[in-house]
Amino acid sequence: MIIDLNTEEEIEEYKKVIRQACEKYNASEKNTHVIDFSIGSALFSKAEGMTPSRFLEIIDDRMYIDKQSTKAI
């Protein structure tokens, strides 16, 4: 997803909303599958010389960090 947000705090709040919606779905008796996912996120900063390739690397790295942190639970 590409979303126009300006701060890390906004990203964290958006991720929280997504996770809560998923938890609500998984708790529903109507679902036939349990949804599980990991999220990688970052703010794109052209001013800091970030390239699209580097941006995707950062997001990918953070997704794997998130994946490992949820496995530990």
C-alpha positions as CSV (number, residue, x, y, z in Angstrom):
1,M,0.0,0.0,0.0
2,I,1.2,3.5,-0.7
3,I,-0.4,6.0,1.7
4,D,0.2,9.7,1.9
5,L,1.3,10.1,5.5
6,N,3.9,12.5,7.0
7,T,5.2,11.0,10.2
8,E,6.2,7.7,11.8
9,E,3.4,8.3,14.3
10,E,0.8,8.4,11.5
11,I,2.2,5.2,10.1
12,E,2.0,3.4,13.4
13,E,-1.6,4.5,13.9
14,Y,-2.5,3.3,10.5
15,K,-0.8,0.0,11.1
16,K,-2.7,-0.3,14.4
17,V,-6.1,0.2,12.6
18,I,-5.2,-2.5,10.0
19,R,-4.1,-5.0,12.7
20,Q,-7.3,-4.3,14.8
21,A,-9.5,-4.9,11.7
22,C,-7.6,-8.2,11.1
23,E,-8.0,-9.3,14.7
24,K,-11.7,-8.5,14.5
25,Y,-12.1,-10.6,11.4
26,N,-10.1,-13.5,12.9
27,A,-12.3,-13.4,16.0
28,S,-15.5,-13.6,13.9
29,E,-17.3,-16.9,13.8
30,K,-18.1,-16.3,10.1
31,N,-14.5,-16.5,8.8
32,T,-13.3,-19.6,7.0
33,H,-9.6,-18.6,7.2
34,V,-7.3,-16.9,9.7
35,I,-5.4,-14.0,8.3
36,D,-1.9,-13.3,9.4
37,F,0.6,-10.8,7.9
38,S,3.6,-8.8,8.6
39,I,4.0,-5.1,7.9
40,G,7.1,-3.2,6.7
41,S,6.8,0.6,6.5
42,A,8.9,3.7,6.0
43,L,8.6,7.3,5.0
44,F,10.0,8.1,1.6
45,S,12.5,10.9,1.8
46,K,13.7,12.3,-1.5
47,A,15.4,15.1,0.4
48,E,17.7,12.5,2.1
49,G,18.6,11.1,-1.3
50,M,16.5,8.0,-0.9
51,T,16.0,6.1,-4.1
52,P,12.9,4.0,-4.8
53,S,15.1,0.8,-4.7
54,R,16.5,1.7,-1.3
55,F,13.0,2.6,-0.1
56,L,11.8,-0.9,-1.0
57,E,14.8,-2.5,0.7
58,I,14.0,-0.6,3.9
59,I,10.3,-1.7,3.8
60,D,11.3,-5.3,3.1
61,D,13.8,-5.4,5.9
62,R,11.3,-4.0,8.3
63,M,8.7,-6.5,7.2
64,Y,11.0,-9.3,8.1
65,I,11.7,-7.7,11.5
66,D,8.0,-7.5,12.1
67,K,7.6,-11.1,11.0
68,Q,10.2,-12.3,13.5
69,S,8.8,-10.2,16.3
70,T,5.3,-11.8,15.9
71,K,6.8,-15.3,15.8
72,A,8.3,-14.7,19.2
73,I,4.8,-14.1,20.7
